[in-house]
Amino acid sequence: MRRSRGLAVSLALSLTGAGAGLGIALAPQAAALTPPVAFTADPLSTWQPNGVVWALAEAGGQVFAGGTFSTVRPPAGGGSEQQAVNFVALDAATGAPTSCKLSFTIASGTATVRALALSPDKSTLYAGGYFGAVNGTAVSSLAAIDVASCTVKTSFRPAFAATVRALAVTGDTVYAGGDFLTVAGQPRQRFAAVGAADGALKPFTADADEPGRAVEVTPDGENVVLGGDFFTVNGTNSHALAVVDATSGALTKSYPGFIETNSVVKDIATDATGFYTANEGTGGGVFDGRIALDLPGFGQRWRDTCLGATQAVLPYQNVLYSASHAHDCAAMGEFPDGQRHHLLAQPTTGIGKLGWSPDTNDGIGEGIGPRVMTVGSKNGVQYLWVGGEFTTVNGAAQQGLTRFASTGDTGAPTVPVASAASFKPGEVQLRWRSSLDLDDSALTYRIYRNGAATPIATVTADSLFFKRPQVSWTDTTVAAGQSYTYRVTATDAAGNTSAPSATAGVTVPTGTESYPSQVRADGAQLYWRYDDAVLPYAADSSAGGNQNGVHMNAPALRQTPGAVSGASTAIGFNGTDSRIYADKRQTVGSAYTVETWFKTNTTRGGKLFGFGSNQDRGSYQYDKHIYMTNDGRVVFGAYTGVTRTITTSSAYNDNQWHHVVATQGPGGMTLYVDGVQRGTLAVTTHENYSGYWHAGGDSLGGWPDRPTSEMWAGQLDESAVYPTVLSAAQVQNHYALATAPADSVVQVTAAEDTYANAGAPATNYGTSSSLAVRGTSFYASYLRFDLPAAPAGTVLKSATLSVKTSTTSGAGTTDTVSVVPVTGSWSEGGTTYNNRPALGGPALGGYPGIPDGSAVHTATLTTGSVAGALGGSLALALSSSGTDALWLWSSEAQANEGTPQLTLTFGAP
């Protein structure tokens, strides 16, 4: 349903190591910090003004900044401020002020510098704005400065009667745009041209009816591109943009109806192939984005309709950098209305955003953020300078000016958020939300298993700030009944590496898990099981869909019991603001199925699951959803221009788990609850728009029996979306499988552990962080576990023992280490070599040598021997007959990853 108006994912994978990769590729790959992107996103130390920077220019390793300010101060952390009246010259490489000091002042009112431009040979700097003197020399809103001496050229004496907002310079002419109506007493409305040497007015006449804000000369020097607020140029309809003859000002190309009437052009930039406009609008239906136009011909190449008041554009090495506060690029297939993004990059040949996205805040003044950009160069390094109203850069305090270099990328990607799952013997699905690097979209992920220092696999994948797809890798070298831990790091092209992810642990089942395996087999393309232990990531357990979700406002994780048998958990929503939205922007085909389990006692209703046009804000379009009324009835709705719904006659807010499935396809709409068809509707269509799946709440305005709350207060589990219509038999099968026997896993850490040392026969090592094993000279380690009883109706199906080698050099062993029963009594605090307990037999399991390097290692134990100790205590020893010592972490060590640990798997007899 539409309330007013609505992410594509790019993922490319390459793999090394054991296992197989799962991924998707639905959009062109974005570039990293190699061409076409030329600058890092790491801001450099830069002096900062106490006001707004409106203009920038560069010459000879200096960057000139003009604006409305009175002082400049060092970056945070030191030094005293200096006077700088509306102008400062800075070293392009250091960001510190140079010896060039100019003050732009006026007798009354507020002086400001709004435009800076250099002569082609960069020997003369032209400054426009609203001012009456430069260093005390009288001028009239336009001045020429000798760059070498930093002095006013008194021979240049134009007289502009109002603010000059834009400048462009050729060898003999200075073109100006602004608010003026006369120049040197002669009529020139908003645009004019004067001699570059003396400022004498030229015949050029391009009169506009509203202010001029941008002016740029085409590379061939034949034409001038004008931008601003105007609706006519020389009496001809041409709103906001026009091309005129460089000598006469006569119209070369007009643009009637080309730009919306409530939008203006704020900036124009050119390169060898065309020119680019920065546009700002006010009110509804505005054009706030960017346009690329070709040279020659002046026709449109592309138009980027992102909303967010573009202030400046800068083409550099085939990339268009832009300054704006873009907050809605849904029309471009990118991000929906939400957070503002102030610095972006895209190819000059197209609209897709590239992997460069440093950010500022809106700042002071009008609260626009960045206003102007230029590139400076010194000692072979290029620097992208940005000026404006902002007061922070990448979250750190920095006002008005910042810069980014072409070298020296130091920012590491964000830490991956990982999750692991296993649905059948021999396979673990490791998945994580792709990381974000502000200047590198192509990242390399390294996967580490069981604490090892060497990765078991390497994966590469693309991500952008608005495209954070799930990345998956399948480990096919795992054994049933054993537990594994995984960590993931992200590395950018410069070698900057994130910290490792939190450990993701999983126990491989001894048999296929019925419910999740059937959901995957039936073709779910999104499957949220809600077993995640870390915010804000909801992993997708489908077979390759990689459609993860993002938690908002901390839903309650790992709620038990879940809806289906086994160890899987549910998620809880508070009914006010917690919910989940999908990372992937998509459309929904003509056939689909939505499935979830729910549990609630709410009397305020709410949306359980559905499709909507936004992510972290209420959607403008929303349907294909399941919601609950205040009295507990369940509603399935699709929008066809009107709301079409199926509503149950019974209430389901009884605080019990219920299964709901909604399908739509060629046969119409069908709603099932608890495996039973509850209603049908002969409606085969729904609203077609791009959007995101939501769990736990989204907009419901205008829908029948709209509940008090749009947000869901209760629990959800096993949410899935299919690109097909599930049959009644499939729905009934899913409902039945929820109670099918499933393995349960219990992990038991050592209650006591110590070791005996023949070299120190009277010493107790109960408080040591280490354990040791060797035949000669003797070490033996002792472990005691307090075991639970088998859950009712189950038997022990497998038992494994996990230990972790320490970081001691040579901690591994080439000898076989046996796990044997202990027959004598002992205690952690009292056992020594002298009173060590006797060891029994036969061995329950063993390790056929353990390599060096700190990592977790697992041995399978004889099930019958462990089963006999269930409900009581199990004492084990690690022993060897060799001479190569094994060093392990004890339960007292912080780095032990929960070891020594027994993993017990219980299941149906």
N, C-alpha and C positions, 0 to 999 in steps of 0.2 A: 504493500500500500504506500502511496506517495503522500508525505506530509508537506514537503516543498521540493527538494532536489537531492547522489551516491557517493588488491595489490597483486600485482602480478609478481610471480616469483621467478627468479633466475637462479638456477643451480646447475653447476657443472661439476662432475665428480671424476677424480682419478684415484686409483687405489694401488697401494703396494702392501704386501704382507698377506697373512692368512685371512680367509673369509671373503665375503662378497659385499659390494656396495649397492645401496639403494638410493636413487635420486630422481630429480625431475629437471626438465629444461624447457621452460615455457616462454622465455623472453631472451632477447639478445644479451650476451654476456657484457657486463659493465667493465670499464677499464680500471686498472689499478694505478699505483703511483709510478707508472711508466707511461710513455705517450699513449693517449692524448693528454691525460692530466699532468700538469707541469709543476705543481706546487704541493708541499705537504700541508697538512691541516694543523700543524703545531705552531701556535703563535710565538713570535720572537719578542724579546725584550724591546720595548719601544716607549719613548717619552710620550706623554699624553696631555692634551689640553683640558681646560676646565669648562669647555663648552662644546659646540658642535662644529665638525669639519664638513664643509660643503664642497671643497674643490681640492684636487691633487694634480701635480705634474712632476715630471722627472727630467733631470739633465745632469750629465757628468757625475753620476754617483750621489747626487743630492735629490731628495724628494721635497717638494714644496707643498705645504698644506695651508689652505685658506679657509676661513669660516667665521664663526662668531664666538670668540673667546678672548681672554686677556692674559692668561699665563699658560705655561707648560710645566709639567713636573715629571720627575723620573718615574720609571715603572715602580710598582709596589716594592717597598723595602729600602729606600735610601735616597739621599740627596735633597736639595732644596729646589723649589720651583723658580722659574725664570719668567720675566715679563715677555709676553708674546702677544701683541695686539692684533688679533685677527689673522696672523700669518706666522708661520714658523718654517725654517729650512732645516732638514734633518739628514743625517748621513744614511744613505740607503742600506748600508751594511750593518751599522751599529744601532740605528734608531735614535741616536743622540743628536741634539741641536748642533748645527754648524755655526760658523762665524757670521753668516748672513743674517742680519737683523733688520726687519722692516715693520713699521707700524702703520696700519691703515685706520684712519680716524675721520671723524666728521664733527662739525661744530655743534650740531644738534641732532638728536635722534640716535639710533643705534647703527654704527658702522658694521659692515659685513663684507666678506669676500666670498663671492658665489661662483666664480669661474676662474680657472687658470689654464693657460695654453702657451705652448712654446713655438717659436719660429722654427721652420724646418731644419735650420742648422743648430738649433738649441742654444743660440747665443742670447736671445731675448725672451724674457718671460712676460706675458701679458696677463694682467689681473683685472677681472671685472667684478662688480658688486654694487654696493651703495657706500660711497666714501668720498671725502673731499680733500684728503691729503695723504701722502705717503712719506713718512719721516719728515713731516712738515712741509713738503713740497706740494703746492696746490695741484689737484687733479680733479676730474669730474667723472667718477664711477668707472673709469677705465684708465689703466696706467701701463706703461712699458718699463721693464726693469732690465738693466744690463746684468746678465747672469754672472759674468766674471768679476765685476766690481760690486755687485749687489747695491746698485744705485739707480735712482729714477732717471729715465731718459726724458729730459725736459723738452726735447724737440718733438716729442710725441704728445700732442695736446688736443685730443678730441673732447667734445663736450656733450655728454649724455645727460639728459634731464631726469632720468629715473634709473632704477636698478638694472644692471646688466647681469643676466643669469646664465649666459652661455657664450662661448667663444670658439672660433675655429680660425686657423692662421695658415696662409700660403706665403710664398716668398715676398709678395708685395701687398697683401690685403689681410685685414683683420675683419672677420665677420662676427657680428654680435647679435644676440637675441635677449629679450627681457621685457621690462614693463614700460619702457620709454615710448614717447610719442613724437619727440623731436630729437635731432642731433645737430649740434652747432646752429641751432635756431631754425633748422630746416625740417619739414615734416618727414618723419620716418617712423612708421608705426610698428613697433615691436621687433623689427629686424632691420639691420643696417650694415654697411661696409665702409671701412675707413682705410686710409693708406697705412701700411705697416711701419713706415719710417716716420711720418709726421702726423698721422691721425686725421688727415684731411678727409672730409666726407666724399664718398664716391657716388656715382649715379645709381648704383645698385638699389633697386626699390622692390621690396617684397613685403608689402603692408599687410599686417594681420589684424583681426578685430579683437583678439584676446592675447594674453602674454605669450611670449616665446620662451621656451625652456631648454631647447637643444638646437645645436647647429653643427653640421659636419660637412666637410668638403669631400666629394668623391675622389678616389685615388687618381683619376685622370685630370682633376682640376677643372672639369668642364661644368660641373653642377654643384649645388649646395642643397643638402637635405635639411629641412626645417621641421622642428617638433615643438609642440606646446599645447595651449588650451584652445587655440583659435578654431573658428568654423569657416573662415574665408581667408584666402590669400589673394591680394590684388583683386578683390571683389568676386573671386570664383570659389564655389563651395569646395572645401578641402579640409575636413576636420582633423586637427591634431597632427597631420603629417602632410608634407608637400615637398616636391623637388623643384628647384628653380634654377635658372641659368646663372652661372657664377659671375657673369659680367653685368647683366641687365637686371636680374631678379625676376624676369618673366617666368611664368609657370612652365616647367617641362613636363611635370606629372602631378596631377591632382588625385586626391583619394576621397571622393565623396562616398559616405556610407561605409567606409572601410574600417573605421574604428568607432566603437559605440560612442554615442553623444555624451554620455556621462563619464567618459574616460579621456585621459590626456597622455601625451608623450613627455616623459621626464628626462630621457637621455637617448642619444643616438651615437653609435660607434660604427666604424667601417673597417673592413679588411679588403684584401685584393679581390674577393669574390662577391662582396655584397655589403649591405648595411643592416644594422640591428636596432630595434627600438625597445626601450623600457617604458612600460605603460602603467598608469595608476588610474583607478576609477573610484567613484563615490556612489553609494546606493546599490540597489538591486540590479542584476543583469549587467554588471560592469565587465570590462576587459582589463585585467590587472597584470597580464603576463608579458610575453616577449614575441616579437615578430622578426623573422629573417627575410630580407628581400634581396633579390639577385641584382648583380651588375654584370652587363648592362641590362636594360629593360625595366628595372625597378618593380618587377612583379614579385608576389609573395612566394617564398621558398617553403616556409612553414610558419605555423602559429602555435605558440604554447599558451594555453588558456588557464594555467594555474592562477588561482586567486591569491592576492597578497601584495599589491602595490609595489611593483618593480621600480627601483630608483636608479639603477645604473647597470650597464652592460659593458663587457670588455672582452672582445675576441682576442685570443692569444694562442698561437700554435694549434689552430683548428678546434679550439674549445672556447665556448662562450661562458664566461664567468658572469654571475649576476648577483646583485644585491637587492633584497626584497624582504618581505616577511611572509613568504609563501605558506599558506595554511590549508589549502585545498587544491590538490592536483588530481582529483577523482576523474575529471573530464579527460585527463591525459592517461588514464589507466594506472595512476600512481597512488598517491595517498589521499585519504578522505579528509574532510574538514576537521581540524584539530590543532595540535601544537604548531607554532610558527617556526619556520626554518629560514634563516636570513641570508645564507651564502650557499649558492648552488653552482653546479657546472653541468653543461650538456654539450654535445658535439655541435659545431656550427652547421652541420649538415642535417640535424634532426632534433627531436624534442626529448628523447630519453635521457634521464639524469645519469650522471657518471658518479664514480666513487670518490667524490670530494664534497664534504659537507661540514666544515667547521661552522660554528654558530656564535651569534651574539645575542644580547637581549634587545628589547625595543628601545630602552634608554630614556633619555630626557626629551624635552621639546615636544614635537608631535608624536613621539614614541614610534618612529618608523624603523629605527635600527641603523644599518649601514646605508650610506648615501652616495658614495663615490669610490672608484677604484682606479689604480694605475699600476704599471709595472716599472720598477726601478732596477738598475743593474750596477754591480760593482765587483771587481776582482773575479769576473767570470761567473758570478752567482746572480740569479734573477730573484727579485723579491716582489711579491704581490702585496701592494699596500691597500688598505681599506680604511676609509674615514666615514664618520657619521655621528649619530646621536647615542650610540650604544655606550653602556657602562660596564659590560662584562664581555669576555671572549672565552668560549668553551667553559663557561661557568666561573671563571676567575676574573677578579676586578681588573678592568682596563678600559679607559674612557677615550672615545673619540677617534683613536688611531690604533691600528694593529697591522702586522705584516706577516707574510708566510714565505719561506724560502723554497728554492727549487732543489735544495739538497738538505740532508740532515734530518730525515724522518726519524723521530724518536718515540712516537706514540704507539703503544702496543694495543692490539685488539682487546675488546672486552673478554672477560672470562666466560668460556662456554658453560652452559647449564645443561648437564647431561642426565640421562636416565637409561636404565637397562631393563629388558624384559625377555623372558624365555617362555615359549608356549609348547615346546616339544623337545625331546632329547636331541642333543647334538647341535643346538642352535641358540644363539643369543642375539637379540636385536639391540644394538647400542644406538642411541639417537640423542641429538642435542640441537638446541636452537642455535643457528649460525651466529657468530660473533659480529660485532660492529667495529670497523676501523674507519675513521673519518677521512682517510686519504688513500685507502686501499680496499677495493671491493673483492679482490681475489685473494682468499686466505687459505693457508695450509693448516690442516688439523692433524695432530699426532695423537694416537690412541695408545695408552699404556694400560697393561693388564696386570692385576695382582701386585701393584707397586713396583714393577720392574722399571729400570732406568732406560731401557731400549723400547721404542714403540713397536707394537705388534702390527700396526697398520698406519698408513698416511692417506689422508683424503684432502682434496682441494675442492672448494666450493665458493660461489659468489654470494655476496650480500650487500645490501645498501641500507640506509637508515630506515627506509620504509619497506624493505624486502628482507625479512629475516627468516628464511625458510628453514624448516627442520632438515638436518642432515642425518643420514642413517648409514650404519655399517653393520653387517651381519658376521658374527664370529661363528665359524663352523668347526672350530677345533676344540669344542668343549665337551665335557663328559657328563652324562646324566647323574644327578644327585650331588654334583659338586657345586661349590659356591665360587663366584668370581667377582672381582672388583675392577672397575675401569675408571680412568681419568683421561681427560681430553685437554690439550692445549691448542691455542690458535696463534699462528705466526704470519706476519705480513711480508711483503716483498723485500723489505729492508732487514728482515731478520728479527724484528721486535716480536717477542713472544709473551703471551698472556701467562698469568699464573694458571696452574692446573685447575680444572673443574673440581667441584666437590666429588668425592668418591660415589660412584653409582654401583651398587651391589645387586647381585642376582644369583639365585640358585636354580640350576637347570633341572626341570622336572624329570621324573623317571618314566612318565608316560605323557601322551598328548593331552593337553588341557582342553576339555570338550568345548566349553562356551566360547572362549576367545578364538580358538581355531576355526569354529564354524562361522563366526562373524567375518573373519578374514577370508575364509573359503567362499563365502557368499558375496564377496566383492566390495566390502566397505572401503571407501576411499578416504574416510576420516573415522578414526576410532579412538576416542578419549576414554581410557580406563580409570583415570584419576588415582593412579598409584604413585604419583610423583611425591617426592619428599622435600623438594626445594622450590620456592617461589622464584620467578613468576611463570614457570614453564609447565604447560600441559602437553605431555608427549602424545604423539599420534602412533598408535600400535597397528595401524593398517599395514597391509603388505605392499608398501611402496608409495602410499599417498603423500606422506611427509607434510601433513596439514596440521601442524601443532597449534596449540592455543596459548594465549597469554593471560595470566591471572591479573585481575584488577582488584585492588583493595583487599588483598589477602583472604581469599576463601579458606575455609578450614580444611587442611589436607589430611589424608589417610584416616578417614572416618571409618569406624568398624561397628558392627559387621557390615560388609558390603552386600550388594544385591545378589551376587552369585557365589556359589560355593568355592572354597579355596582361599588363598591368601590375599586376593585382590581387595582394595579398599575403595571407599566412596569419597565424595567431596561435599562440603557443606557451604551454603550461601546464607548470608545474614538477612536478606530481604530488603536491604537498604541501598548498598552500593557495591557489594562484591559480585563479580561475574567473570566470565571468560569470553574473549573474542579470538577468532582465528587469525593467524598471521597472513593467510593467503587470500588475496582478492580473486574472485571468480564469478562466473555466472552459473546458474543452475539449469540443467536441461529440462526437456519436457517430461522426463520420467525420473523420479527420485523416491527415496525412502528415508525418513528420519526416525531414529529409534533411541530410546533412553529408558532407564529405570529411575523411579523417583520415590521419595518418602518424605511426608510432611504432615503437620497438623495445623497448617496455617489457615486462617479465616480471611486473609487479605489477598489471596490469589497470587498471580505472578506468571511471568513467562519462563517456561522450563528450557526451551530450545527453539531456535529459529534463525532465519536469514534476515540480514539488514544491511543497509548501505554504508554504515559507519563502523568504526572500531571502538574507540574509547569514549565516544559520545553517543547520545541517543540518535538512532537512525532516522533519516528522512523517508526512506522507503523500507517497508518491512512486511513480510508475509512468509509463507511456507514455515509456519511456526506452530508450536504446541504451547498452550497456556492454560492456566487453571482459574476458574471463577472464584469469587469469595466463598461460595458454598461448596467448593471442592470438586465441581464438575470439570472435566477435561475437554478442551476445545482444540480442534485442528482447523487452521484457516489458510486460505490462499486468496490472493487479490486479483481480480480480473477487470478492474475498473469499478467494481463493487466488492465488498467483503463476502466471501463464500466460506461457510463454516460447517463443521460437524461437531455436535456437542453430545457428550454422554448423558444419560439420564441419571446415572448413579454418581455419588460423591466418592472421592478417593483420598480425602485428607484425614485418613485414619491412623497415620503414623506407622503404616506398614509399607513394605516394598511393593511397588506395582510396576508393570512393564507396559510401556506405551509405544506403539508403532503407527506412523502416519505415512501413507503412500499416495502418490499421484502419478498418473500416466494415461495412456490411451483409454483405459477402462474407467477413468474418473478418480475420485478421491475416496480413500478408505481409512477408517480409524479403528485400531485394535487396542484393547486394554486387557492385560493378563491373558494373552493368547486368543481372545475372543473378539470377533468383529462386532464393533459397537455402532457402526453407522457407515453409510456410503453417500456419495453425492456425484451426480453426473457432470462434473466439471473437469475438463482436461487441460486447462490453461492456467497460468499464473503470471504475475508481473515479471517482466524481463528486465533485469538491471544487474550491475556488478556490485558485489558486496561481500559479506563475511558471515560465517556461522557464529552464533552466540549461544552460550549456555549460562543460565542463571539470571537472565533479564535483558530487555531491550524495549524499544518503544511499542506501545499498544494503543495509541490514540486512534479513535474512530472505529474500534472493533467491537462487535456485539458482546454484551455482558462484560464489558471492560472491568477488570478487577481494581480494587483500591490501590494495589501496588503493581507496578510493572516488573518489579524485581522479585525473584524467587526466594522464599524463606523455607529452606529444607535441604535435603540431600539429593544428589544425582549420582548415577553410576552407569558405566558401560554405554556412553553416548556414541552413536554411530550414524554416519550418513552414507547412503549408497546411491550410485548413479543409475539404478534400476529400481523397478517395483518388486519388492519381496512378495512372494506368494503367501497365501494363508497358511500353507503347510510349513513354509520356512519360518514364518512368525511363530507358529505354534511350537516348532522345534526349538527355536531360541528360548522361548518361555520355559519349555521342559528342561532344557540343558542347564538352566540356572541352578537347578538342584542336583545335577549329576555329580557323582563322587569326584572329588578333586584332591590332589595332593595338598598337604599342608606342611610347612617347613618351620622348624624350630632351630634357632642357633643358640648354642650354649657356650659361653666363654669360661675359661678355666677358673674354678673357685680358688684353687691353690696351684702354684707351680714353683719349682726350684731345681737346682742341679747339684750333683756331687762331684768333687774334684779330688782325684788321688794325690795331686800335688799339694793340696792344702786339706789334709784329711779331717781336721777338726773344725773347718770353717763352714758356716751356714750361709747360703746364697739366696735366702727367701726374699730379701728386699732388693736383689739385683735386678737390673733392667735386661739382663741377658740370661740365656739358657745355652748349654753346650753339650755336645755329643761327640765321643771318640772312644775307640777301643783301647788304644795305648798311646800315651798315658791316659788313664781312664777318666772320662766324663760321662755322666748319664743324666738325663733330664726327666723329671717326674711331674705329671699333670693329674689333677683331680677335677672331675666334672660332676655337678649335681644334675641328674637327668630327670626330665619330666616323665610322667606316665603317658602312654599312648592315648591320644584322644579317643573317645568312645567310638566303637565301630571301625577302628583303623588298626593297622599294624605298621611296624617299622619297615620301610621299603629300602632305605639306604642310609648309610652313615659315612661321613667323611671328616677327616681331621685336617685343619689348615694351620700352618705355621708360617712365620715370616723371617727370612734371613735378615741379619742386622747389617749395618753399614760398615762393619769391621772389614778391613782389607782381607780378602781370602776367606770370607765368611762361609762360602759354599763348601761342598765336599764331593770327592769322587767316589766315596765309599757308600755302600747301601746302608740306609738307616732303617731299623725295624721299629714298629710300634707294637709293644708287648704288654701283657697285663702285669700289674704289680701285685704280688701275693702277700707281702708284709705290710705292716703299718708304718706310716710316716706322716709328717706335717711340714707345711711350708716353712714355719719358723724354727723347726727343730732338727731337720734332716741334715746330716753331714755325710762325708764319705765313710766315716767310721761306723755310723749307725744306719746306713742306707738300707732300704728294704730289699727283699729278694725279688728277682724278676721271674715271671712265669712264661708259659708258652701254651700253644703255639702263637706265632705273631698274628696280630689282627690285620696288619697291613704294613706298608713300607714305602720308602722313597728310594728309587734306584739312582742315587746320586743327585745332588742339588747344585746348580751352577752358582758361581759368584755373582754378587749384585743383590741389593736388598729387594726382595719380592716375596709375594705370598705363594706358598706351595701347598698342594692338597693331595692327601692320600685317601683312597677308598678303604674303609674298614669292613671286616667281616660282620655282616648284619646280625647274625645270630648271637655273636658274642656281646654285641652292644645291646641287643634287645633284652637279654637276660638281666641287664642292670637298670632297665627303665624303672623310674619311680624311686631310684636310689642313687648311690654314688658309684662312679666308674673311675678307677685309678689306672693310668697308663704310664708307660715309660718309653723314652726314645733311646735306643742303644745302637752301638755299632761295634764291629770287630776290627775295623781298620785303624789307620794312623792319621787320617786327614780329618781335622776337627771341623764340626759344623757349629756355627754360632747363630743363635736365634734371638729375636726379641721376646722378652717375657711379658706377662700380663701387666707388669708395672711400667713398661715402656710406653711413652706417648706415641711413638711411631709404629705401634704394633698392628694397626688396622683391625683391632678386635681379636687378634690371635694371642695365644692358642685358642682355637675355636672348633667345636664340634657342630656339624650341620646334620640335622636329623630330618629325614623326609618320611612322612606318614601318609598312608593311603588305604584304600579299601582292600580287604583281604583278597 
